[in-house]
Amino acid sequence: VLADATNTIAEGEVMQLLNVHNADVTEADYLCATRSKTAKLFEAAGRLGAILAGVSRAREDALAEFGMHLGTAFQLVDDILDYSGDLVQTGKNLGDDLFEGKATLPLIRAMHQGDAAQRALIRKAIVEGGLSDFGPVMQAMQETGALEYARRQAEDSARRARETITGLPHSKYKDCLLELAAFAVTRNY
């Protein structure tokens, strides 16, 4: 499980690096990279916990799927916080992803929903990197509802995570997993 996760995470990292400064990244490309990196790590944690607990294969698969959806939600919120977080709380500067030329879901959605001028602005910002267009890019994201869209996608992933463990018996451990799913989308750091 760890070897498989390590290989997939490495592949996801390479995929993300190949897409730096690539303004043609699609939402599907972004989600594939996210699932290959962050979500795979969370999935492996869910699966390993189940293996160590000696549960059935069906429960192991459910906990692995829980981790995958939880990791997706977590990464989506991380990408949202890159444009709406607070440095003191998040520990990262606003716009770090834009500075590095990373096309994350908020940027992809804004480019997809924006008018021609907004698309050109975001495309330029991704291709060139840096923060010279940060203010106008933020405005485009607000006008297109891109951050809200990404938030809804994160909430959907958290909902799907919760649904995967409905068959688990009630326990303090299940409650903790449900709290993790809620935290993933309500966190501000």
Disulfide bonds with the S-S distance in Angstrom:
none
